[in-house]
Amino acid sequence: QVQLVESGGGLVQAGGSLRLSCAASGSIFRINAMGWYRQAPGKQRELVATITSGGSTNYEDSVKGRFTISRDNAKNTMYLQMNSLKPEDTAVYYCNLKSTTTRLTPLEVWGQGTLVTVSP
């Protein structure tokens, strides 16, 4: 049983900054990859950024240079630092975990989402 707890969402003005956190807990043998997704009104959920166990990162083009994904292994916590926010960034943001359980089985877990609203 793995649980993801998200925090950091809220309302900010365009050009502002926000940091999202996602803490993982439970019987995790290995975290293979973690990522942030978002879903805006009328749009399909899309990948925003990922970080692998080896530290490799990838970003969606529209957030590249503005967002930074990172992970604190000691705290099993992932972060998404969002700078220069735009109204187009308004969405529900979800953290995602791809892991190997203590039973050595693959497990994918989603957080419940946190709303980020960027006003003009």
C-alpha positions, 0 to 999 in steps of 0.5 A: 500500500503506497500513498501520495500526499500532495500540497502546495496548490493555490492561487497566484498571479501571472508571473508568480511562483509556486512549489508543489510537493508530493510525499510518498509513503508505504511499502516501497522497495524502489522508486523507479520514476516520479512525475507531475501531470496536469489536466486543464478544463477540456483537455486530456491529462498531460505529462508536465515533468518526470524524474527517473531513479537515475536523476534524468529529467524531462519537461513538456515544451511549454514549461521548459525553462520555467518549471523544475522537478526535483526529488528528496530521496531521504524524505521520499518527496518530489517537488515541482518548482514553478516560476513565471506562471502563466494563466495557461498553467491553470490546471489540476496537478497530479503526482505520479509514482512508478515503483517496485513494491516489497513484493517486487511487483510493479505499482503505479500510484496517483495522487488526488491532485492539487489545483493551481490557478493563475490569474491574469 
